[in-house]
């Protein structure tokens, strides 16, 4: 999805080197584990790779995310249903009006945009024709432990499946008003991370690729994955409604960078609550309603604790070196976006 560090890419050469360096881990930790019978029914590497397809999405030209994320996007999708249901990372779907799926044997199939959830970052698509691919079954991300060997698979077939290790499971706060209580971090990094499948030693899906980060653990670059355990509780809503039902979190329309606890506003969404209230790029968030914010996660929790979307948020900022309070009439982010085309 997005990067949270200065390390923004991994070259194919680096990835090839990392695959060579982790070949022993792949054999000892994943493939040969089946010798004891635990993986006797696990999908083959070829079957796992085939179930991760290329996704191309086409965004509503009037969409609010076009300026920052582009009008056409590409990443991976994971076949999770025999009916052609595909799971991917949400930014590929944000304000999409059409999508294509390209399988690893070069078949191109149109897909329907099914649902998107900002809170988790998950998106769902459904192929318009049979894929004839074996879905990847769900595992339990909760059961993953640090140092566990895993596979990371993007579109591109077996050559784009690499071995990695879980190096951390911890909270992650994104600059785009996004918070995971426990994200999964792996290393070494995979170069095609958006929507990539994180697969455990039983050949089951345990996470979906979201980011490349410069500090997965101890300064080591790696990838961040959204845990698959977050999907089952919201699946029915996404399939039936395209979004999660119930009260939404209040959204302010801010992109906020955390540099050592200093929360600087890097972008104000045009037409969003913050812009309407007078908050500006370069302002520094100091608190919410007189309560100091010690970091991004703390800032979000203070905002969200005040109520659902529609709540007025008293935002304390430094603007031109002067402390000011702005009253922001929060909204549901889904209401701000433009999913349907008008052409």
C-alpha positions in Angstrom: 0.0 0.0 0.0 2.1 2.9 1.3 5.5 3.1 2.8 6.3 4.3 6.3 10.0 4.8 5.8 12.6 6.1 3.4 13.0 2.6 2.1 10.3 2.5 -0.6 11.3 -0.4 -2.9 13.1 -3.7 -3.3 14.7 -4.4 -6.6 14.1 -7.8 -8.3 17.8 -8.5 -7.9 17.6 -7.9 -4.2 14.6 -10.2 -4.1 16.4 -12.9 -6.0 19.3 -12.7 -3.6 16.9 -12.9 -0.6 15.3 -15.9 -2.1 18.6 -17.6 -2.4 19.6 -16.7 1.1 16.3 -18.0 2.5 16.2 -21.3 0.5 17.2 -23.3 3.5 14.5 -21.7 5.6 12.0 -22.5 2.9 13.0 -26.2 2.8 13.6 -26.8 6.5 10.7 -24.7 7.9 8.0 -25.1 5.3 8.4 -27.8 2.7 10.0 -30.6 4.8 7.7 -30.0 7.7 5.3 -32.2 5.8 7.5 -35.2 6.4 5.8 -35.7 9.8 2.3 -35.6 8.2 1.4 -32.1 9.3 1.4 -30.8 5.8 0.2 -33.9 4.0 -2.9 -32.1 2.6 -1.2 -28.7 2.1 -1.4 -27.1 -1.4 1.7 -27.4 -3.5 3.9 -24.4 -4.1 2.6 -24.2 -7.6 -1.1 -24.3 -6.5 -0.4 -21.6 -3.9 1.3 -19.4 -6.5 -1.5 -19.9 -9.0 -4.1 -18.7 -6.4 -2.4 -15.3 -6.2 -3.4 -13.2 -9.3 -2.6 -9.8 -10.7 -5.2 -7.2 -10.1 -5.7 -4.0 -12.2 -8.2 -1.5 -10.9 -9.6 1.5 -12.7 -10.6 4.4 -10.5 -13.5 6.9 -10.9 -11.8 9.8 -12.6 -13.6 12.2 -10.2 -12.4 10.1 -7.2 -10.8 12.0 -4.3 -8.0 9.5 -4.0 -6.8 9.9 -7.7 -4.5 12.7 -6.8 -2.5 10.7 -4.3 -3.0 7.1 -5.3 -3.5 7.3 -9.1 -6.3 6.6 -11.6 -5.1 3.0 -12.3 -3.6 0.7 -9.7 -2.0 -2.7 -9.8 -1.2 -5.3 -7.2 -2.0 -8.8 -6.1 -5.2 -10.6 -5.2 -5.8 -13.9 -3.4 -8.4 -16.4 -4.5 -10.3 -17.3 -1.3 -13.5 -18.7 -2.8 -14.3 -21.3 -5.4 -16.9 -18.9 -6.8 -14.1 -16.5 -7.8 -14.0 -14.4 -4.7 -10.7 -12.5 -4.3 -9.2 -10.8 -1.4 -6.9 -7.8 -1.8 -5.6 -4.8 0.0 -8.1 -1.9 0.1 -6.2 0.9 -1.5 -6.3 -1.0 -4.9 -10.1 -0.8 -4.5 -10.6 2.7 -3.2 -13.1 4.4 -5.5 -12.6 1.7 -8.2 -15.4 1.4 -10.7 -13.9 -1.5 -12.7 -11.2 -4.2 -12.3 -9.4 -6.9 -14.3 -7.9 -10.1 -13.0 -4.9 -11.6 -14.8 -4.0 -15.1 -13.9 -0.5 -16.5 -13.9 -1.3 -18.3 -17.2 -2.1 -14.9 -18.8 -5.9 -15.2 -18.7 -7.6 -11.8 -18.3 -11.0 -11.7 -16.6 -13.2 -8.8 -15.7 -14.1 -8.5 -12.0 -16.8 -6.9 -9.9 -15.9 -4.6 -7.1 -17.6 -6.2 -4.1 -16.6 -4.4 -0.9 -14.0 -2.2 0.9 -13.3 -1.6 4.6 -11.1 1.3 5.7 -10.7 0.1 9.3 -8.9 -3.2 8.3 -7.7 -2.2 4.8 -9.4 -5.2 3.2 -11.0 -5.2 -0.2 -13.0 -7.9 -2.1 -13.5 -8.6 -5.8 -15.4 -11.3 -7.6 -14.4 -12.7 -11.0 -17.0 -12.6 -13.7 -16.1 -16.0 -15.1 -14.8 -19.2 -13.5 -11.1 -19.1 -12.5 -10.7 -22.8 -12.0 -8.1 -22.1 -9.3 -7.9 -23.7 -5.9 -8.6 -21.1 -3.1 -6.1 -20.6 -0.4 -7.7 -21.7 2.9 -7.6 -19.4 5.9 -5.2 -20.0 8.8 -5.1 -18.3 12.1 -2.9 -15.2 12.2 -3.3 -15.2 16.0 -1.3 -18.4 16.1 1.7 -16.9 14.3 4.8 -16.3 16.5 8.0 -14.4 16.0 10.6 -16.4 14.2 8.0 -18.5 12.4 8.9 -19.2 8.8 6.4 -18.0 6.2 5.9 -17.6 2.5 5.1 -14.3 0.8 3.5 -14.8 -2.6 2.6 -12.0 -5.1 1.3 -12.4 -8.7 3.9 -13.8 -11.1 3.9 -17.5 -10.3 6.4 -19.6 -8.2 9.3 -17.2 -9.1 7.5 -14.5 -7.0 7.1 -16.7 -3.9 9.7 -15.9 -1.3 10.6 -17.2 2.1 10.6 -14.9 5.1 10.3 -14.9 8.9 7.8 -13.2 11.2 10.0 -10.7 13.0 7.4 -8.8 15.0 3.7 -8.6 15.8 2.8 -5.2 17.1 0.6 -2.1 16.9 0.7 -0.1 13.6 -0.5 3.4 13.1 -0.7 4.7 9.6 -0.6 8.4 8.6 -4.0 8.1 6.9 -6.1 7.8 10.1 -5.5 4.0 10.3 -4.7 1.8 13.2 -4.1 -1.9 13.6 -3.9 -3.2 17.2 -1.6 -6.0 16.0 0.0 -6.0 12.6 2.4 -8.7 11.3 5.9 -7.8 10.2 8.1 -10.0 8.1 11.7 -9.9 6.7 13.4 -10.0 4.3 11.1 -7.7 2.3 9.2 -8.7 -0.8 9.2 -6.3 -3.8 5.6 -6.7 -4.8 3.8 -6.4 -1.5 0.4 -4.8 -2.2 -2.2 -7.6 -1.8 0.5 -10.3 -1.4 -0.4 -13.5 0.4 1.3 -14.3 3.7 1.2 -18.1 4.0 2.0 -20.2 7.1 3.8 -23.6 7.2 0.5 -25.4 6.7 -0.1 -23.6 3.4 -2.9 -21.4 4.8 -3.5 -17.7 4.4 -2.6 -15.7 7.5 -2.2 -12.1 6.2 -2.5 -9.7 3.3 0.4 -7.4 2.2 0.0 -3.7 2.9 3.3 -2.0 3.2 7.1 -2.1 2.9 8.7 -0.6 6.0 12.3 0.4 6.8 12.1 -0.9 10.4 10.2 -4.2 10.6 12.4 -4.9 13.6 15.7 -3.4 14.8 16.2 -1.3 11.7 15.7 -4.3 9.4 13.5 -3.6 6.3 10.5 -5.8 5.8 6.8 -5.9 5.0 3.7 -5.3 7.0 0.6 -7.6 6.7 -3.0 -7.2 7.8 -3.9 -10.3 9.9 -6.5 -12.5 8.2 -8.3 -12.9 11.5 -9.8 -9.5 10.9 -11.7 -10.7 7.8 -14.3 -13.3 9.0 -16.2 -10.9 11.4 -16.8 -8.4 8.6 -17.1 -10.8 5.6 -20.9 -11.0 5.5 -21.3 -7.2 5.6 -18.8 -6.8 2.8 -20.5 -9.4 0.6 -24.0 -8.1 1.2 -23.5 -4.3 1.6 -20.1 -3.5 0.2 -19.1 -2.0 3.5 -19.2 -2.8 7.2 -22.5 -1.8 8.8 -22.9 0.0 12.1 -21.5 3.3 13.4 -18.3 4.4 11.6 -15.3 6.0 13.2 -15.1 9.8 13.0 -12.8 10.8 10.1 -11.0 14.2 10.0 -9.4 14.2 6.5 -5.8 14.4 7.8 -2.5 12.8 6.8 -0.3 13.1 9.8 3.4 12.2 10.1 4.8 11.1 13.4 8.5 12.1 13.9 9.6 11.3 17.4 6.2 12.1 18.8 5.8 15.3 16.9 2.6 15.0 14.9 2.9 17.2 11.8 0.0 17.4 9.3 1.4 16.5 5.9 -1.8 16.8 3.9 -5.3 18.1 4.4 -7.9 16.3 2.3 -9.7 18.8 0.0 -13.3 19.2 1.1 -12.7 17.2 4.3 -13.6 18.2 7.9 -10.2 19.5 8.7 -10.0 21.8 5.6 -13.4 23.1 6.2 -12.5 24.0 9.8 -9.3 25.8 8.8 -6.6 23.3 9.7 -3.6 23.6 7.4 -0.7 21.6 6.1 2.3 22.1 8.4 0.2 22.5 11.5 1.3 20.4 14.5 -1.3 18.3 16.4 -0.8 18.8 20.2 -4.0 17.2 21.5 -7.7 16.6 21.4 -10.0 18.6 23.7 -7.1 19.6 26.0 -5.7 16.1 26.3 -2.1 15.8 24.9 -1.5 13.3 22.1 1.7 11.4 22.6 1.8 9.7 19.2 -0.3 8.7 16.2 -2.0 5.8 17.9 -2.8 7.9 21.0 -4.1 10.7 18.8 -6.5 8.4 16.9 -7.7 6.7 20.1 -8.5 10.1 21.7 -10.4 11.2 18.6 -12.3 7.9 18.2 -13.2 7.8 22.0 -15.4 10.9 21.5 -18.0 9.1 19.5 -19.0 7.9 16.0 -18.8 9.8 12.7 -20.6 13.1 13.0 -19.1 13.9 16.4 -17.5 17.3 16.7 -13.8 16.8 17.4 -12.0 19.6 19.4 -8.5 19.5 17.7 -5.7 21.4 19.4 -2.9 22.4 17.0 0.1 24.7 16.7 -0.5 26.9 13.7 2.1 29.5 12.9 3.6 28.9 16.3 0.3 29.7 18.0 -1.8 27.2 19.8 -5.3 27.0 18.4 -8.4 24.9 18.8 -10.5 23.9 15.8 -13.9 22.3 16.0 -14.0 19.6 13.3 -17.4 18.2 12.3 -16.2 14.6 11.6 -17.8 12.4 8.9 -17.8 8.8 7.8 -14.9 8.5 5.3 -16.9 6.3 3.1 -19.4 9.1 2.6 -16.5 11.4 1.4 -15.3 9.0 -1.3 -16.7 8.6 -4.8 -17.0 5.0 -5.7 -19.5 5.4 -8.6 -18.6 7.0 -11.9 -20.7 9.8 -13.4 -19.6 9.3 -17.0 
